[in-house]
Amino acid sequence: MEDNPELFNKYNNVTKRDTAESLKEYAKKIKWRSNARVLDIGSADGSVTSILSTYIPQDYEILLGCDINSNSVKFANAQYGTERMKFFVLDIEKPIPEHLKESFDHVFSFYTLHWLTDPVMGYINIYHLLKPGGECFLVLSGKSPFYDIYHALSLTEKWAPWAKYFDTIVSPYHDCKDPDNIIFKSLKNIGFHHIDVRCKQKVFVYENTDVLKSKIFYILFDVSNCTRVKNLSISKSPRNAIQRKKPFLFHLQKS
């Protein structure tokens, strides 16, 4: 993902807004450690990690952002890197390098884990990254009208060739009847405790449908690594386009 971090930076307003809103509400509930080592998983262009840096106690030792995409990491280091905020390449679905195990006091992730083929493996690796007693705060997408749009497009003759990409876009929790409980049980089985899983409805109002279509265009462009996606049509063109989604927010601690 994020092969074009400049484009991602332009169209990532929803994640930036939700990150700030989530941290404003929950940062005060986190049991911050002094001289903390902090990790942001799925840092992408680095803008969200930069927002995170303003909500954590300023005596932190280091804030690291990791992403699977080397282009994003390079962009993030150039745009937001400092002596105490750096970015590196890491695939959260693969085995964690030994030198990173139990090395972080706090782990965060904002709208990343629903992209994983196996989110549970992501949770397991987060557990291994945390020091004993460390905490993590995770936000991921549950249900979104974007997923219904992609499904509808995949059934049309014009967009059928793109169907192979749509499954990689949809959150694994989009069609779950009881996702809160599924996530809670997964985290408990891994060994986390003091688990708080919440599903909240978020609304984002785009300036117009052209902006909304650009967002849909961007995601398809990014997932497929294609240079062009054109003629995406949406039937109605109201002044404001509204996206209603239900993200999950987790706050939990390692035993």
C-alpha positions, 0 to 999 in steps of 0.5 A: 500500500501507499506506493504514492505517499504524496497522493496518500498524504493528500487523501488521508483526511479521514484517518487524520481526523479520526486519529486526533479525535480518538487520541483526544478522548482516550490518551488521558486513559492510557497509563503512560510510562516515563521515557517510553518507547512508542511504536505506530504500526502502519505509519504510511506517509508519517502524518498520523505518527506526527499527530500521535507525537503531540498526544504522548508525554513529551519525555518519551525516549523514541517514537517509531513508525513502521510500514510495509512500504519502503516508499512510504517510510522514505517519504515519512522520514523526509517529511516528519523524521526527527532525532526522536521520531523515525520510520522503518520498514516492518511487515506486521504479519511476518515474524517479529525480529528478535531485537524488537520483541518486548521493546515497546511500552506503548503500541498504536495503530490507526486504520491499518490492521483491517488491511491484513490478510490475517488480523489475528497474526497482527494482534499476536505480533503486537503482543510480542512487541510490547514489554510486559505490562505495556499497552496498545491502542488500536483503531481499525475499520469495521463496516464502511459504505465504501466496501458496499460500493466496491462490491457493487462495482465488482458485479458490473461488467465494466469493473469485473476485471477489478474484482480480484482487488476488492477482497483485499480492500474489504475489512474482515469484520464488514459482514460479521454479526458480532465483531466486537465479541470476535475481536475480544475473544481473539485478544483474550486468547492471545494473552491480553487483559484489561481489554476494551473493544468499542464500535463507534459510528463515525461520519465524514462529510466530503466537499462533494462527490468529486472528492468522494470519487477521488478517494475511491479512485485513490484506494483502487489505484493504490491496491492495484498499483495501476497508473490509471483508473478512470470514468468512475461513476456515482449516480447522484451528485449532491453538494456534500457526500457523506461517509458513515463508517463503524471503526473499532477502537481497542485499548488493552494491556499485555499481562 
